[in-house]
Amino acid sequence: MKQYFLRVFIAAYFIVIATCAQAVELSDSARVSLLTCAPGNELYSCFGHSGIRVTDYRQGFDVVFNYGTFDYGAPNFYLNFLKGHMIYMIGVDSYQDFYDSYVYEGRSIYEQPLNLNDSQRVRIFDFLVNNAKPENRNYRYDFLWDNCATRIRDVFEKNIPGVSFDYSTFKDKKSFRTLINDYSEEHPWEQFGMGLLIGLPVDRTATPREETFLPDYLSQAFAHARISGRPLAGPRETLLDVKPSTEKTLDQKITPVMVFGVLLLLIVLVTIYEVKRGKYFYAIDIFLFFLAGFFGWQFLLLGGFTEHTTTQWNLNILWALPTHLFMAFLTPFAQGKKWVQYYFLVSAVLAAVVVVGWKLLPQQFLLANVLIAAIYTIRSYNVYRVGRARS
């Protein structure tokens, strides 16, 4: 918290500096460049970061503008986060503080100097300074469509006539989900969590321009952009070179696939024991179906009643039916009822659709998700089997 308030103070300080500098024209030694920061170890940083650096040593400043700042202390922050109404802002730091923060986090920084003439540099700088004023700095963040990288692309497209981005080098033709998974590969639990929450909108193929929501792709776009016929960006330079650690953390060693693979094996063994011994352990299904129902309601609410654009039409709801939340407690008392038996037969079929068709469904599933669906296929069918045997 102390570090947060320090950063807020620094940002405010440099907004004042930049605002004062707006009254003075940039000198002919001023320079504008694109900064691209390597992914970090935390979820919020695993996709990298982008910023615009403006340097004018004659005027005595070297600042970085970035659109990745948000305020934990804002009114109703967590409620707005859940609703998908996330307010971010353009932040301003001294380059030295920006650099030091990435030294501390152990993340590389790369710079691409931009070939702008004097009037273009002034136009970009004036726009950023005006945009950083308290009345202008906030914007509604969207991870895919409006973030720290896409904002920078838009700044140049809207303020510099003659800028054109050449996306012909973008050959991937990947879905948004695949791009997200590529960058979260070293964070298996975070990747698993995102895989649970995001739905069908992220499974369509991203256009080359849309891929620039990722800072590395934005850097590639700038490298091949042109301005009035000349290259927009100069060669990429390394400002801070940090070699990623090869040592795996505990959460990287014990992955979701391992955990849910072991759980599936235990469920299979318990279910076989129940079949052979004629027993039924109610507590297992009360716990499992309560969890499924709880997550089912999260998928339903996030997909239909919030402003999140990435959580709509989440097919994980096939195994996590919201009604499981109530059926978990009703089943032990109404197991002999026909409608309860057929409910769990339908539940088994829907969960099996994920298991059998996970490579064919329009939504891409991680293997851990499929293992969970297999667990609910087995337990749903087992409830149906036990109910039929006792009715």
C-alpha positions as CSV (number, residue, x, y, z in Angstrom):
1,M,0.0,0.0,0.0
2,K,2.9,2.3,0.8
3,Q,4.4,1.7,-2.6
4,Y,1.0,2.3,-4.2
5,F,0.7,5.8,-2.7
6,L,4.3,6.6,-3.6
7,R,3.5,5.7,-7.3
8,V,0.4,7.9,-7.2
9,F,2.4,10.8,-5.9
10,I,5.1,10.3,-8.6
11,A,2.4,10.1,-11.3
12,A,0.8,13.3,-10.1
13,Y,4.2,15.0,-9.9
14,F,5.0,14.2,-13.5
15,I,1.6,15.2,-14.7
16,V,2.3,18.6,-13.3
17,I,5.8,18.6,-15.0
18,A,4.3,17.5,-18.3
19,T,1.5,20.1,-18.1
20,C,4.0,22.8,-17.5
21,A,6.1,21.5,-20.4
22,Q,3.1,21.8,-22.7
23,A,3.4,25.5,-22.6
24,V,7.0,25.1,-24.0
25,E,7.6,23.6,-27.4
26,L,9.7,20.5,-27.5
27,S,13.2,21.2,-28.6
28,D,14.6,19.7,-31.8
29,S,16.5,17.1,-29.6
30,A,13.2,15.6,-28.3
31,R,12.5,12.0,-29.0
32,V,9.4,9.8,-28.9
33,S,9.7,6.0,-28.6
34,L,7.7,2.9,-28.0
35,L,8.6,0.9,-24.9
36,T,7.8,-2.8,-24.8
37,C,8.2,-4.7,-21.5
38,A,8.6,-8.4,-21.2
39,P,6.0,-10.5,-19.4
40,G,6.3,-10.9,-15.6
41,N,5.6,-13.5,-13.0
42,E,2.2,-12.2,-11.9
43,L,-1.1,-12.7,-13.7
44,Y,-1.6,-9.0,-14.4
45,S,1.9,-8.8,-16.0
46,C,2.2,-12.1,-17.8
47,F,1.1,-10.5,-21.1
48,G,3.8,-7.8,-21.1
49,H,3.3,-4.0,-21.1
50,S,3.6,-1.1,-23.5
51,G,4.4,2.6,-22.9
52,I,5.3,5.8,-24.8
53,R,8.5,7.4,-23.8
54,V,9.1,11.1,-24.4
55,T,12.6,12.4,-23.9
56,D,13.8,16.0,-24.1
57,Y,17.0,16.6,-22.2
58,R,17.1,20.3,-23.1
59,Q,13.8,20.8,-21.5
60,G,14.9,18.6,-18.6
61,F,12.4,15.7,-18.6
62,D,12.3,12.0,-19.6
63,V,8.8,10.6,-19.0
64,V,6.8,7.5,-19.8
65,F,3.1,7.6,-20.5
66,N,1.3,4.3,-20.1
67,Y,-2.4,3.3,-20.2
68,G,-2.1,0.4,-17.6
69,T,-2.8,2.3,-14.4
70,F,-5.8,1.7,-12.1
71,D,-6.8,2.8,-8.6
72,Y,-7.6,0.2,-6.0
73,G,-9.0,2.9,-3.8
74,A,-11.6,4.1,-6.3
75,P,-15.2,3.9,-5.1
76,N,-16.8,0.5,-5.6
77,F,-13.6,-0.8,-7.2
78,Y,-14.3,-4.5,-6.6
79,L,-18.0,-4.2,-7.5
80,N,-17.1,-2.5,-10.7
81,F,-14.4,-5.1,-11.4
82,L,-17.0,-7.9,-11.0
83,K,-19.5,-6.0,-13.2
84,G,-16.9,-5.6,-15.9
85,H,-16.8,-1.8,-15.5
86,M,-13.1,-1.5,-14.9
87,I,-11.8,2.1,-15.0
88,Y,-8.1,2.4,-16.0
89,M,-6.2,5.6,-16.6
90,I,-3.1,6.9,-18.4
91,G,-0.3,7.2,-15.9
92,V,2.9,9.2,-16.1
93,D,6.2,8.2,-14.6
94,S,9.8,9.4,-14.8
95,Y,11.7,7.1,-17.0
96,Q,14.1,6.3,-14.2
97,D,11.3,5.2,-11.9
98,F,9.7,3.2,-14.7
99,Y,13.1,1.5,-15.4
100,D,13.7,0.8,-11.7
101,S,10.3,-0.8,-11.2
102,Y,11.2,-3.3,-14.0
103,V,14.6,-4.0,-12.5
104,Y,12.8,-4.8,-9.3
105,E,10.3,-7.1,-11.1
106,G,13.1,-8.7,-13.2
107,R,11.5,-7.8,-16.6
108,S,13.3,-6.7,-19.8
109,I,12.5,-3.4,-21.5
110,Y,12.9,-2.8,-25.2
111,E,12.7,0.5,-27.1
112,Q,11.8,1.5,-30.6
113,P,12.6,5.1,-31.5
114,L,10.0,6.6,-33.7
115,N,10.8,8.6,-36.8
116,L,8.6,11.6,-36.2
117,N,9.3,15.1,-37.3
118,D,9.1,18.1,-35.0
119,S,5.4,18.8,-35.5
120,Q,4.5,15.2,-35.1
121,R,6.4,14.8,-31.9
122,V,4.7,17.9,-30.5
123,R,1.3,16.6,-31.6
124,I,1.8,13.3,-29.8
125,F,3.2,14.9,-26.7
126,D,0.4,17.5,-26.5
127,F,-2.2,14.8,-26.9
128,L,-0.7,12.7,-24.1
129,V,-0.3,15.6,-21.7
130,N,-3.9,16.6,-22.3
131,N,-5.1,13.0,-22.0
132,A,-3.2,12.7,-18.7
133,K,-5.2,15.5,-17.1
134,P,-7.6,14.3,-14.3
135,E,-10.7,15.1,-16.3
136,N,-9.5,13.1,-19.4
137,R,-7.3,10.3,-18.1
138,N,-9.9,7.6,-17.3
139,Y,-11.1,5.1,-19.7
140,R,-13.1,1.9,-19.5
141,Y,-10.7,-1.0,-19.8
142,D,-11.3,-4.1,-21.9
143,F,-8.6,-6.7,-21.9
144,L,-9.0,-7.6,-25.6
145,W,-10.3,-4.4,-27.2
146,D,-9.2,-1.4,-25.2
147,N,-6.0,-1.8,-23.1
148,C,-2.5,-0.5,-22.6
149,A,-1.4,-1.6,-26.1
150,T,-4.4,-0.9,-28.2
151,R,-4.6,2.6,-26.8
152,I,-1.1,3.4,-28.0
153,R,-1.9,2.1,-31.5
154,D,-5.0,4.3,-31.5
155,V,-3.0,7.4,-30.4
156,F,-0.8,7.2,-33.5
157,E,-3.6,6.3,-35.9
158,K,-5.8,9.2,-34.7
159,N,-3.2,11.9,-34.3
160,I,-0.6,11.4,-37.0
161,P,-1.9,11.6,-40.6
162,G,-0.1,9.2,-42.9
163,V,0.6,6.5,-40.4
164,S,-0.2,3.0,-41.8
165,F,0.3,-0.3,-40.1
166,D,1.4,-3.2,-42.3
167,Y,0.1,-6.5,-40.7
168,S,1.4,-8.8,-43.6
169,T,4.0,-10.3,-41.2
170,F,1.3,-11.5,-38.9
171,K,1.0,-15.1,-40.0
172,D,-0.4,-16.8,-36.8
173,K,-4.1,-16.8,-37.5
174,K,-4.8,-17.8,-33.9
175,S,-7.8,-17.4,-31.7
176,F,-7.8,-15.0,-28.9
177,R,-7.9,-17.9,-26.5
178,T,-4.8,-19.5,-28.1
179,L,-2.9,-16.2,-27.8
180,I,-3.9,-15.9,-24.2
181,N,-2.8,-19.5,-23.5
182,D,0.5,-18.9,-25.3
183,Y,1.4,-16.1,-22.8
184,S,0.0,-17.9,-19.7
185,E,1.8,-21.2,-20.4
186,E,4.2,-20.6,-17.5
187,H,1.3,-19.8,-15.1
188,P,-0.8,-23.0,-15.3
189,W,-3.2,-22.2,-12.4
190,E,-3.9,-18.7,-13.8
191,Q,-4.3,-20.2,-17.2
192,F,-6.7,-22.7,-15.8
193,G,-8.7,-20.0,-14.0
194,M,-9.0,-17.9,-17.2
195,G,-9.9,-21.0,-19.1
196,L,-12.8,-21.5,-16.8
197,L,-14.1,-18.0,-16.9
198,I,-13.8,-16.9,-20.6
199,G,-16.3,-18.0,-23.1
200,L,-17.0,-18.3,-26.8
201,P,-16.1,-14.7,-27.9
202,V,-12.4,-15.5,-27.4
203,D,-12.5,-18.6,-29.5
204,R,-12.8,-16.7,-32.8
205,T,-9.7,-16.0,-34.9
206,A,-8.2,-12.6,-34.1
207,T,-7.5,-10.3,-37.0
208,P,-3.9,-9.1,-37.3
209,R,-4.9,-5.7,-36.1
210,E,-6.7,-7.2,-33.1
211,E,-3.6,-9.2,-32.2
212,T,-2.0,-5.9,-31.1
213,F,-3.9,-6.2,-27.8
214,L,-0.6,-8.0,-26.8
215,P,2.4,-5.7,-26.4
216,D,4.8,-7.9,-28.4
217,Y,2.4,-7.9,-31.4
218,L,2.1,-4.1,-31.0
219,S,5.9,-3.8,-31.2
220,Q,5.9,-6.0,-34.3
221,A,3.2,-3.8,-35.9
222,F,5.2,-0.7,-35.2
223,A,8.3,-2.3,-36.7
224,H,6.5,-2.7,-40.0
225,A,4.5,0.5,-39.9
226,R,5.2,3.4,-42.2
227,I,4.6,7.2,-42.0
228,S,4.3,9.1,-45.2
229,G,6.3,6.4,-47.0
230,R,9.1,6.1,-44.5
231,P,9.5,3.5,-41.6
232,L,7.7,4.7,-38.5
233,A,10.0,2.9,-36.0
234,G,13.8,2.5,-35.9
235,P,15.6,-0.7,-34.9
236,R,14.5,-2.2,-31.6
237,E,17.0,-1.6,-28.8
238,T,17.4,-3.4,-25.5
239,L,17.3,-1.1,-22.5
240,L,17.1,-3.7,-19.8
241,D,18.1,-7.3,-20.4
242,V,16.8,-9.8,-17.8
243,K,17.2,-13.6,-18.4
244,P,14.0,-15.4,-17.3
245,S,14.4,-17.8,-14.4
246,T,14.3,-21.4,-15.4
247,E,13.5,-22.5,-11.8
248,K,9.9,-23.7,-11.5
249,T,7.8,-22.6,-8.6
250,L,5.5,-25.0,-6.7
251,D,2.4,-24.0,-8.6
252,Q,4.3,-24.7,-11.8
253,K,5.3,-28.2,-10.7
254,I,1.9,-29.2,-9.3
255,T,-0.3,-28.3,-12.3
256,P,-4.1,-28.4,-12.6
257,V,-3.8,-31.5,-14.9
258,M,-1.9,-33.3,-12.1
259,V,-4.4,-32.3,-9.4
260,F,-7.6,-33.1,-11.4
261,G,-6.0,-36.2,-12.9
262,V,-5.4,-37.6,-9.4
263,L,-8.9,-36.5,-8.3
264,L,-10.5,-38.3,-11.4
265,L,-8.6,-41.4,-10.5
266,L,-9.9,-41.3,-7.0
267,I,-13.4,-40.7,-8.2
268,V,-13.2,-43.7,-10.5
269,L,-11.9,-46.0,-7.7
270,V,-14.6,-44.8,-5.3
271,T,-17.3,-45.3,-7.8
272,I,-16.1,-48.8,-8.6
273,Y,-16.1,-49.5,-4.9
274,E,-19.7,-48.2,-4.6
275,V,-20.9,-50.4,-7.5
276,K,-19.2,-53.5,-6.2
277,R,-20.2,-53.0,-2.5
278,G,-23.7,-51.7,-3.2
279,K,-22.9,-48.5,-1.3
280,Y,-23.3,-44.8,-2.0
281,F,-21.4,-42.0,-0.4
282,Y,-23.8,-39.0,-0.4
283,A,-21.2,-36.6,1.0
284,I,-19.0,-36.8,-2.0
285,D,-21.8,-35.7,-4.4
286,I,-23.1,-33.1,-2.1
287,F,-19.7,-31.4,-2.1
288,L,-19.0,-31.9,-5.8
289,F,-22.3,-30.8,-7.1
290,F,-22.5,-27.8,-4.7
291,L,-19.1,-26.7,-6.2
292,A,-20.3,-27.2,-9.7
293,G,-23.5,-25.3,-9.0
294,F,-21.6,-22.5,-7.4
295,F,-19.3,-22.1,-10.4
296,G,-22.3,-22.5,-12.8
297,W,-23.9,-19.4,-11.3
298,Q,-20.6,-17.5,-11.7
299,F,-20.5,-18.5,-15.4
300,L,-24.2,-17.5,-15.8
301,L,-23.9,-14.2,-14.0
302,L,-20.5,-13.2,-15.6
303,G,-21.8,-14.2,-19.1
304,G,-25.3,-12.6,-18.9
305,F,-25.4,-9.9,-16.3
306,T,-22.1,-8.1,-16.5
307,E,-20.3,-5.9,-19.0
308,H,-17.4,-8.4,-19.4
309,T,-17.2,-9.1,-23.2
310,T,-15.0,-12.2,-22.8
311,T,-17.2,-14.2,-20.4
312,Q,-20.3,-14.6,-22.5
313,W,-21.6,-18.0,-23.7
314,N,-19.2,-20.1,-21.6
315,L,-19.6,-23.8,-22.4
316,N,-18.1,-24.8,-19.1
317,I,-21.7,-24.5,-18.0
318,L,-22.4,-27.9,-19.6
319,W,-20.8,-29.6,-16.6
320,A,-21.4,-26.8,-14.1
321,L,-25.2,-26.5,-14.3
322,P,-26.4,-23.7,-11.9
323,T,-29.2,-26.0,-10.8
324,H,-26.6,-28.4,-9.2
325,L,-26.3,-25.9,-6.4
326,F,-29.8,-26.9,-5.2
327,M,-29.8,-30.5,-6.4
328,A,-26.7,-31.2,-4.3
329,F,-28.8,-31.0,-1.1
330,L,-32.1,-32.3,-2.6
331,T,-30.7,-35.5,-4.0
332,P,-30.2,-37.5,-0.8
333,F,-33.9,-37.0,0.1
334,A,-35.5,-37.4,-3.4
335,Q,-33.2,-39.9,-5.0
336,G,-36.1,-42.3,-5.8
337,K,-37.9,-39.7,-7.8
338,K,-38.0,-40.2,-11.5
339,W,-37.4,-36.6,-12.4
340,V,-34.2,-36.6,-10.2
341,Q,-32.9,-39.6,-11.9
342,Y,-33.5,-38.1,-15.4
343,Y,-32.0,-34.8,-14.2
344,F,-28.7,-36.5,-13.4
345,L,-28.9,-38.6,-16.6
346,V,-29.1,-35.3,-18.6
347,S,-26.3,-33.9,-16.4
348,A,-24.1,-36.9,-17.3
349,V,-24.8,-36.5,-21.0
350,L,-24.0,-32.8,-21.0
351,A,-20.8,-33.3,-19.1
352,A,-19.9,-36.2,-21.5
353,V,-20.3,-33.8,-24.4
354,V,-17.3,-31.9,-23.1
355,V,-15.3,-35.0,-22.6
356,V,-16.0,-36.6,-25.9
357,G,-16.3,-33.5,-28.0
358,W,-13.7,-31.2,-26.5
359,K,-11.7,-31.1,-29.7
360,L,-14.9,-30.5,-31.8
361,L,-16.8,-27.9,-29.8
362,P,-16.6,-24.3,-30.8
363,Q,-15.0,-23.5,-27.4
364,Q,-11.5,-24.7,-26.7
365,F,-11.0,-26.5,-23.4
366,L,-7.8,-27.1,-21.5
367,L,-7.2,-30.7,-20.5
368,A,-7.8,-29.9,-16.8
369,N,-11.3,-28.7,-17.7
370,V,-12.0,-32.0,-19.5
371,L,-10.8,-34.0,-16.5
372,I,-13.3,-32.0,-14.4
373,A,-16.1,-32.7,-16.9
374,A,-15.2,-36.4,-16.7
375,I,-15.6,-36.4,-12.9
376,Y,-19.1,-34.9,-13.3
377,T,-19.9,-37.4,-16.1
378,I,-19.1,-40.3,-13.8
379,R,-20.8,-38.9,-10.6
380,S,-23.9,-37.8,-12.5
381,Y,-24.4,-41.2,-14.1
382,N,-23.7,-42.8,-10.7
383,V,-26.5,-40.8,-9.0
384,Y,-28.8,-41.9,-11.9
385,R,-27.7,-45.5,-11.5
386,V,-28.2,-45.6,-7.7
387,G,-31.6,-43.9,-8.0
388,R,-32.8,-46.4,-10.5
389,A,-31.6,-49.3,-8.4
390,R,-33.4,-47.9,-5.3
391,S,-36.7,-46.9,-7.0
